[in-house]
Protein backbone atom coordinates (compact mmCIF):
# COMPACT_ATOMS: atom_id res chain seq x y z
CA UNK A 1 0.00 0.00 0.00
CA UNK A 2 1.22 3.51 -0.75
CA UNK A 3 2.60 5.56 2.14
CA UNK A 4 0.12 8.39 1.60
CA UNK A 5 -2.74 6.01 2.35
CA UNK A 6 -1.31 4.70 5.62
CA UNK A 7 -2.66 6.00 8.90
CA UNK A 8 -0.39 7.22 11.67
CA UNK A 9 0.00 4.70 14.47
CA UNK A 10 -1.73 5.87 17.60
CA UNK A 11 -3.76 8.54 15.82
CA UNK A 12 -7.41 9.00 16.67
CA UNK A 13 -9.58 7.04 14.26
CA UNK A 14 -11.83 9.34 12.24
CA UNK A 15 -14.54 8.67 9.70
CA UNK A 16 -13.48 9.92 6.29
CA UNK A 17 -13.57 9.03 2.63
CA UNK A 18 -10.69 6.80 1.57
CA UNK A 19 -9.92 9.13 -1.34
CA UNK A 20 -9.69 12.21 0.87
CA UNK A 21 -5.89 12.09 1.25
CA UNK A 22 -5.52 11.99 -2.53
CA UNK A 23 -7.31 15.33 -2.88
CA UNK A 24 -5.48 17.04 -0.04
CA UNK A 25 -2.25 17.61 -1.95
CA UNK A 26 -1.59 19.52 -5.16
CA UNK A 27 -3.26 18.13 -8.25
CA UNK A 28 -0.93 18.04 -11.23
CA UNK A 29 -3.34 16.65 -13.79
CA UNK A 30 -7.07 16.88 -14.36
CA UNK A 31 -7.66 14.32 -17.06
CA UNK A 32 -7.87 16.86 -19.87
CA UNK A 33 -8.00 15.02 -23.18
CA UNK A 34 -5.90 16.21 -26.10
CA UNK A 35 -7.73 16.23 -29.40
CA UNK A 36 -6.01 16.24 -32.74
CA UNK A 37 -6.63 19.18 -35.02
CA UNK A 38 -8.84 18.22 -37.97
CA UNK A 39 -10.72 20.09 -40.62
CA UNK A 40 -13.96 19.52 -38.72
CA UNK A 41 -13.62 20.03 -34.98
CA UNK A 42 -15.64 17.63 -32.84
CA UNK A 43 -15.62 17.34 -29.08
CA UNK A 44 -13.60 14.35 -27.86
CA UNK A 45 -15.86 11.51 -26.68
CA UNK A 46 -14.66 11.29 -23.07
CA UNK A 47 -16.41 12.41 -19.85
CA UNK A 48 -14.12 15.39 -19.21
CA UNK A 49 -14.43 16.92 -22.69
CA UNK A 50 -18.14 16.16 -23.00
CA UNK A 51 -18.89 17.65 -19.58
CA UNK A 52 -16.96 20.79 -20.45
CA UNK A 53 -18.66 21.23 -23.82
CA UNK A 54 -22.13 19.91 -23.04
CA UNK A 55 -22.68 21.02 -19.43
CA UNK A 56 -20.24 23.78 -18.48
CA UNK A 57 -20.39 25.46 -21.90
CA UNK A 58 -23.89 24.74 -23.17
CA UNK A 59 -27.04 26.27 -21.65
CA UNK A 60 -29.35 23.54 -22.97
CA UNK A 61 -27.18 20.71 -21.66
CA UNK A 62 -26.75 22.51 -18.34
CA UNK A 63 -30.48 23.01 -17.94
CA UNK A 64 -31.58 19.48 -18.83
CA UNK A 65 -29.07 17.90 -16.43
CA UNK A 66 -30.09 20.25 -13.62
CA UNK A 67 -33.78 19.77 -14.39
CA UNK A 68 -33.60 15.97 -14.24
CA UNK A 69 -31.19 15.68 -11.30
CA UNK A 70 -33.03 18.21 -9.13
CA UNK A 71 -36.44 16.69 -9.89
CA UNK A 72 -35.23 13.15 -9.16
CA UNK A 73 -33.38 14.17 -5.99
CA UNK A 74 -36.50 15.92 -4.66
CA UNK A 75 -38.65 12.79 -4.87
CA UNK A 76 -39.71 11.48 -1.42
CA UNK A 77 -38.31 8.00 -0.72
CA UNK A 78 -39.82 5.10 1.19
CA UNK A 79 -38.05 2.12 2.74
CA UNK A 80 -39.96 -1.07 3.33
CA UNK A 81 -39.66 -4.84 3.57
CA UNK A 82 -42.26 -7.48 2.84
CA UNK A 83 -44.26 -6.66 5.97
CA UNK A 84 -43.96 -2.99 6.87
CA UNK A 85 -42.90 0.46 5.79
CA UNK A 86 -40.22 2.02 7.97
CA UNK A 87 -40.44 5.49 9.46
CA UNK A 88 -37.06 5.17 11.20
CA UNK A 89 -34.20 2.98 10.03
CA UNK A 90 -30.39 3.23 9.86
CA UNK A 91 -30.58 3.19 6.06
CA UNK A 92 -33.03 6.11 6.05
CA UNK A 93 -30.87 8.01 8.52
CA UNK A 94 -27.80 7.48 6.34
CA UNK A 95 -29.60 8.74 3.23
CA UNK A 96 -30.99 11.79 5.06
CA UNK A 97 -27.44 12.79 6.05
CA UNK A 98 -24.92 10.85 3.93
CA UNK A 99 -21.88 12.83 5.09
CA UNK A 100 -21.08 15.98 7.10
CA UNK A 101 -21.18 18.32 4.09
CA UNK A 102 -24.15 16.95 2.13
CA UNK A 103 -27.80 16.35 2.82
CA UNK A 104 -30.12 13.99 0.99
CA UNK A 105 -30.97 16.38 -1.86
CA UNK A 106 -27.35 17.41 -2.53
CA UNK A 107 -26.11 13.84 -2.35
CA UNK A 108 -28.74 12.39 -4.69
CA UNK A 109 -28.45 15.32 -7.08
CA UNK A 110 -24.73 14.57 -7.43
CA UNK A 111 -25.49 10.87 -8.04
CA UNK A 112 -28.03 11.65 -10.77
CA UNK A 113 -25.82 14.30 -12.37
CA UNK A 114 -22.83 11.94 -12.54
CA UNK A 115 -25.01 9.29 -14.15
CA UNK A 116 -26.35 11.75 -16.73
CA UNK A 117 -22.98 13.29 -17.55
CA UNK A 118 -20.83 10.17 -17.69
CA UNK A 119 -23.22 7.22 -17.74
CA UNK A 120 -21.72 6.05 -14.43
CA UNK A 121 -22.28 6.90 -10.77
CA UNK A 122 -19.94 5.66 -8.04
CA UNK A 123 -20.82 5.82 -4.33
CA UNK A 124 -18.28 5.06 -1.61
CA UNK A 125 -19.29 3.58 1.73
CA UNK A 126 -17.14 4.63 4.68
CA UNK A 127 -16.98 1.86 7.25
CA UNK A 128 -17.36 2.57 10.97
CA UNK A 129 -14.19 2.49 13.13
CA UNK A 130 -15.48 -0.60 14.93
CA UNK A 131 -16.06 -2.37 11.59
CA UNK A 132 -19.82 -2.40 12.03
CA UNK A 133 -21.85 -3.70 9.13
CA UNK A 134 -23.60 -0.40 8.34
CA UNK A 135 -21.47 2.36 6.80
CA UNK A 136 -21.34 5.67 8.62
CA UNK A 137 -20.90 7.92 5.58
CA UNK A 138 -21.63 7.88 1.85
CA UNK A 139 -19.65 9.87 -0.72
CA UNK A 140 -20.21 10.40 -4.45
CA UNK A 141 -16.97 9.89 -6.38
CA UNK A 142 -16.13 11.62 -9.64
CA UNK A 143 -16.67 9.20 -12.51
CA UNK A 144 -13.82 10.60 -14.63
CA UNK A 145 -11.32 9.60 -11.92
CA UNK A 146 -12.42 5.97 -11.57
CA UNK A 147 -11.42 2.97 -13.65
CA UNK A 148 -12.74 -0.57 -13.35
CA UNK A 149 -10.29 -3.40 -12.66
CA UNK A 150 -11.86 -6.59 -14.08
CA UNK A 151 -11.31 -9.89 -12.36
CA UNK A 152 -10.60 -13.29 -13.89
CA UNK A 153 -14.33 -13.88 -14.33
CA UNK A 154 -14.88 -10.54 -16.09
CA UNK A 155 -16.73 -8.92 -13.19
CA UNK A 156 -15.19 -5.88 -11.46
CA UNK A 157 -12.66 -7.06 -8.88
CA UNK A 158 -11.64 -3.56 -7.81
CA UNK A 159 -12.01 0.14 -8.64
CA UNK A 160 -9.03 2.49 -8.97
CA UNK A 161 -9.51 6.14 -8.01
CA UNK A 162 -6.73 8.31 -9.45
CA UNK A 163 -5.96 11.97 -8.73
CA UNK A 164 -2.85 13.76 -9.96
CA UNK A 165 -0.79 10.62 -10.46
CA UNK A 166 -1.79 9.10 -7.11
CA UNK A 167 -4.13 6.16 -6.85
CA UNK A 168 -6.29 4.35 -4.32
CA UNK A 169 -7.74 0.90 -4.98
CA UNK A 170 -11.12 -0.19 -3.65
CA UNK A 171 -11.14 -4.00 -3.48
CA UNK A 172 -14.56 -5.51 -3.99
CA UNK A 173 -13.69 -8.64 -1.98
CA UNK A 174 -15.61 -11.89 -2.17
CA UNK A 175 -19.02 -10.76 -0.88
CA UNK A 176 -21.04 -8.86 -3.43
CA UNK A 177 -23.56 -7.79 -0.79
CA UNK A 178 -21.20 -5.61 1.28
CA UNK A 179 -18.87 -3.92 -1.16
CA UNK A 180 -17.21 -0.53 -0.56
CA UNK A 181 -18.34 0.84 -3.95
CA UNK A 182 -21.81 0.98 -5.45
CA UNK A 183 -21.48 1.32 -9.23
CA UNK A 184 -24.65 2.42 -11.01
CA UNK A 185 -24.32 2.55 -14.78
CA UNK A 186 -26.53 3.28 -17.73
CA UNK A 187 -26.97 0.67 -20.43
CA UNK A 188 -24.15 0.53 -22.98
CA UNK A 189 -24.47 -2.02 -25.81
CA UNK A 190 -20.74 -2.00 -26.61
CA UNK A 191 -19.09 -1.82 -23.18
CA UNK A 192 -19.06 -4.40 -20.40
CA UNK A 193 -17.98 -2.12 -17.56
CA UNK A 194 -18.97 1.48 -18.29
CA UNK A 195 -22.31 3.07 -19.09
CA UNK A 196 -23.36 5.27 -22.00
CA UNK A 197 -24.37 8.81 -21.05
CA UNK A 198 -27.06 10.87 -22.82
CA UNK A 199 -24.36 13.52 -23.18
CA UNK A 200 -22.39 11.24 -25.48
CA UNK A 201 -25.45 10.43 -27.57
CA UNK A 202 -26.13 14.17 -27.94
CA UNK A 203 -22.48 15.11 -28.60
CA UNK A 204 -23.00 15.99 -32.28
CA UNK A 205 -26.02 18.19 -31.48
CA UNK A 206 -24.01 19.87 -28.71
CA UNK A 207 -21.21 20.69 -31.15
CA UNK A 208 -23.71 22.09 -33.68
CA UNK A 209 -25.42 24.17 -30.99
CA UNK A 210 -22.09 25.52 -29.76
CA UNK A 211 -20.95 26.37 -33.29
CA UNK A 212 -24.23 28.20 -33.90
CA UNK A 213 -23.74 30.24 -30.71
CA UNK A 214 -20.21 31.18 -31.76
CA UNK A 215 -21.50 32.17 -35.20
CA UNK A 216 -24.14 34.40 -33.60
CA UNK A 217 -21.48 36.01 -31.40
CA UNK A 218 -19.29 36.70 -34.42
CA UNK A 219 -22.28 38.20 -36.20
CA UNK A 220 -22.91 40.57 -33.27
CA UNK A 221 -19.26 41.57 -33.28
CA UNK A 222 -19.76 42.67 -36.88
CA UNK A 223 -22.68 45.05 -36.21
CA UNK A 224 -25.21 42.20 -36.13
CA UNK A 225 -25.32 41.80 -39.91
CA UNK A 226 -23.27 40.14 -42.65
CA UNK A 227 -20.45 42.25 -44.01
CA UNK A 228 -21.07 44.42 -47.01
CA UNK A 229 -18.67 45.10 -49.86
CA UNK A 230 -16.68 48.21 -50.70
CA UNK A 231 -16.39 48.52 -54.47
CA UNK A 232 -13.53 50.61 -55.90
CA UNK A 233 -13.91 52.31 -59.25
CA UNK A 234 -10.91 54.49 -59.90
CA UNK A 235 -10.20 56.92 -62.66
CA UNK A 236 -9.39 55.63 -66.15
CA UNK A 237 -11.06 52.29 -65.42
CA UNK A 238 -8.66 51.39 -62.63
CA UNK A 239 -10.23 48.68 -60.42
CA UNK A 240 -7.45 47.77 -57.98
CA UNK A 241 -6.20 49.56 -54.88
CA UNK A 242 -2.54 49.89 -54.14
CA UNK A 243 -1.15 47.90 -51.21
CA UNK A 244 -0.97 50.99 -48.99
CA UNK A 245 -4.50 52.02 -49.88
CA UNK A 246 -5.87 48.55 -49.16
CA UNK A 247 -4.14 48.26 -45.78
CA UNK A 248 -5.25 51.76 -44.76
CA UNK A 249 -8.89 51.03 -45.75
CA UNK A 250 -8.86 47.72 -43.89
CA UNK A 251 -7.46 49.32 -40.73
CA UNK A 252 -10.08 52.08 -40.79
CA UNK A 253 -12.89 49.54 -41.17
CA UNK A 254 -11.65 47.48 -38.22
CA UNK A 255 -11.10 50.50 -35.97
CA UNK A 256 -14.15 52.61 -36.77
CA UNK A 257 -16.88 50.41 -38.22
CA UNK A 258 -16.71 46.96 -36.61
CA UNK A 259 -18.01 45.84 -33.22
CA UNK A 260 -21.06 46.70 -31.14
CA UNK A 261 -19.73 50.09 -30.04
CA UNK A 262 -19.48 51.21 -33.67
CA UNK A 263 -22.93 50.01 -34.71
CA UNK A 264 -24.76 52.67 -36.74
CA UNK A 265 -21.71 54.91 -37.20
CA UNK A 266 -21.85 56.60 -40.66
CA UNK A 267 -19.16 55.67 -43.14
CA UNK A 268 -17.16 58.31 -44.98
CA UNK A 269 -15.91 57.05 -48.33
CA UNK A 270 -13.40 58.81 -50.52
CA UNK A 271 -13.64 59.17 -54.26
CA UNK A 272 -13.95 55.95 -56.18
CA UNK A 273 -15.29 53.93 -53.25
CA UNK A 274 -18.88 52.70 -53.07
CA UNK A 275 -20.58 50.66 -50.29
CA UNK A 276 -22.74 47.73 -51.35
CA UNK A 277 -24.60 46.26 -48.35
CA UNK A 278 -25.33 42.52 -48.32
CA UNK A 279 -28.55 41.11 -46.95
CA UNK A 280 -29.00 37.81 -45.16
CA UNK A 281 -28.47 34.85 -47.45
CA UNK A 282 -30.84 31.86 -47.26
CA UNK A 283 -28.18 29.93 -45.32
CA UNK A 284 -27.95 32.81 -42.82
CA UNK A 285 -31.69 32.76 -42.34
CA UNK A 286 -31.69 28.97 -41.70
CA UNK A 287 -28.84 29.13 -39.17
CA UNK A 288 -31.09 30.08 -36.28
CA UNK A 289 -33.42 27.18 -37.09
CA UNK A 290 -30.40 24.88 -37.08
CA UNK A 291 -29.59 26.01 -33.56
CA UNK A 292 -33.15 25.35 -32.41
CA UNK A 293 -33.08 21.90 -34.02
CA UNK A 294 -29.82 21.10 -32.20
CA UNK A 295 -31.32 22.25 -28.89
CA UNK A 296 -34.33 19.99 -29.50
CA UNK A 297 -32.04 17.02 -30.19
CA UNK A 298 -30.16 17.62 -26.92
CA UNK A 299 -33.43 17.74 -24.98
CA UNK A 300 -34.71 14.58 -26.68
CA UNK A 301 -31.49 12.67 -25.90
CA UNK A 302 -31.99 13.40 -22.20
CA UNK A 303 -35.73 12.74 -22.29
CA UNK A 304 -36.86 16.29 -21.52
CA UNK A 305 -39.86 17.64 -23.49
CA UNK A 306 -38.58 20.67 -25.46
CA UNK A 307 -41.64 22.62 -24.28
CA UNK A 308 -40.25 22.61 -20.72
CA UNK A 309 -37.11 24.37 -21.98
CA UNK A 310 -38.96 27.06 -23.92
CA UNK A 311 -37.79 25.75 -27.30
CA UNK A 312 -40.22 27.15 -29.93
CA UNK A 313 -41.94 25.13 -32.58
CA UNK A 314 -42.73 22.10 -30.44
CA UNK A 315 -46.39 21.12 -30.28
CA UNK A 316 -46.10 17.46 -29.27
CA UNK A 317 -47.98 18.02 -26.01
CA UNK A 318 -51.32 19.74 -25.63
CA UNK A 319 -50.13 21.89 -22.76
CA UNK A 320 -47.38 22.43 -20.25
CA UNK A 321 -49.05 20.22 -17.65
CA UNK A 322 -49.10 17.24 -20.00
CA UNK A 323 -45.44 17.82 -20.89
CA UNK A 324 -44.51 17.95 -17.21
CA UNK A 325 -46.41 14.73 -16.51
CA UNK A 326 -44.66 13.01 -19.42
CA UNK A 327 -41.31 14.29 -18.13
CA UNK A 328 -41.87 12.66 -14.74
CA UNK A 329 -43.44 9.49 -16.08
CA UNK A 330 -40.94 8.80 -18.88
CA UNK A 331 -37.69 10.27 -17.55
CA UNK A 332 -37.53 11.18 -13.86
CA UNK A 333 -39.31 8.15 -12.35
CA UNK A 334 -37.49 5.45 -14.38
CA UNK A 335 -34.14 7.04 -13.51
CA UNK A 336 -35.05 7.43 -9.82
CA UNK A 337 -36.36 3.85 -9.65
CA UNK A 338 -33.13 2.53 -11.16
CA UNK A 339 -30.85 4.48 -8.81
CA UNK A 340 -32.84 3.93 -5.61
CA UNK A 341 -33.21 0.20 -6.32
CA UNK A 342 -29.45 -0.18 -6.77
CA UNK A 343 -28.69 2.00 -3.75
CA UNK A 344 -31.25 0.20 -1.58
CA UNK A 345 -29.97 -3.26 -2.55
CA UNK A 346 -26.38 -2.20 -1.82
CA UNK A 347 -27.23 -0.74 1.59
CA UNK A 348 -29.45 -3.73 2.40
CA UNK A 349 -26.40 -5.92 1.95
CA UNK A 350 -24.55 -3.82 4.52
CA UNK A 351 -27.53 -3.89 6.89
CA UNK A 352 -28.08 -7.62 6.47
CA UNK A 353 -31.77 -7.19 5.71
CA UNK A 354 -34.04 -7.56 2.70
CA UNK A 355 -35.05 -3.95 2.06
CA UNK A 356 -36.71 -2.09 -0.79
CA UNK A 357 -35.90 1.60 -1.35
CA UNK A 358 -38.02 3.42 -3.94
CA UNK A 359 -39.70 6.75 -4.73
CA UNK A 360 -43.02 7.45 -3.04
CA UNK A 361 -45.32 8.00 -6.02
CA UNK A 362 -48.17 9.15 -3.79
CA UNK A 363 -46.25 12.33 -2.98
CA UNK A 364 -45.34 13.40 -6.53
CA UNK A 365 -47.54 16.42 -7.41
CA UNK A 366 -47.17 15.89 -11.17
CA UNK A 367 -48.73 12.43 -10.85
CA UNK A 368 -51.47 13.31 -8.37
CA UNK A 369 -54.31 12.93 -10.89
CA UNK A 370 -53.09 9.53 -12.06
CA UNK A 371 -52.61 8.24 -8.53
CA UNK A 372 -56.08 9.40 -7.50
CA UNK A 373 -57.61 7.47 -10.37
CA UNK A 374 -55.58 4.37 -9.55
CA UNK A 375 -56.50 4.45 -5.85
CA UNK A 376 -60.17 4.88 -6.75
CA UNK A 377 -60.15 1.94 -9.18
CA UNK A 378 -58.37 -0.33 -6.72
CA UNK A 379 -60.59 0.69 -3.79
CA UNK A 380 -63.72 -0.05 -5.82
CA UNK A 381 -62.50 -3.51 -6.87
CA UNK A 382 -64.59 -5.61 -4.48
CA UNK A 383 -63.21 -8.90 -5.80
CA UNK A 384 -59.73 -8.07 -4.40
CA UNK A 385 -58.63 -8.65 -0.82
CA UNK A 386 -57.03 -5.88 1.20
CA UNK A 387 -53.63 -7.51 0.81
CA UNK A 388 -54.01 -7.71 -2.98
CA UNK A 389 -55.05 -4.07 -3.10
CA UNK A 390 -52.02 -3.04 -1.09
CA UNK A 391 -49.73 -4.98 -3.44
CA UNK A 392 -51.24 -3.23 -6.47
CA UNK A 393 -50.61 0.13 -4.82
CA UNK A 394 -47.02 -0.74 -3.96
CA UNK A 395 -47.62 -1.10 -0.22
CA UNK A 396 -46.36 -3.93 2.01
CA UNK A 397 -48.59 -6.95 2.44
CA UNK A 398 -50.77 -7.31 5.50
CA UNK A 399 -49.67 -10.02 7.89
CA UNK A 400 -53.27 -11.06 8.55
CA UNK A 401 -56.42 -10.69 6.51
CA UNK A 402 -58.97 -8.36 8.04
Secondary structure by P-SEA (a helix, b strand, c coil): ccccccccccccccccccccccccccccccbbbbbcccccccccccaaaaaaacccccaaaaaaaaaaaaaaaabbbbbbcccccccccaaaaaaacccccccaaaaaaaaaaaaaaccbbbbbbbbccccccccccccccccccbbbbbcccccccbbbbbccccbbbbbbccccccccbbbbbccccccccbbbbccccaaaaaaaaaaaaaaaaaaaaaccccbbbbbbbcccccccccaaaaaaaaaaaaccccccccccbbbbbcccbbbbbbcccccccaaaaaaaaaaaaaaaaacccccccccccccccccaaaaaaaaaaccaaaaaaaaaaaaaaaaaaaaccbbbbbccccccccaaaaaaaaaaaaaacccccaaaaaaaabbbbbcccc
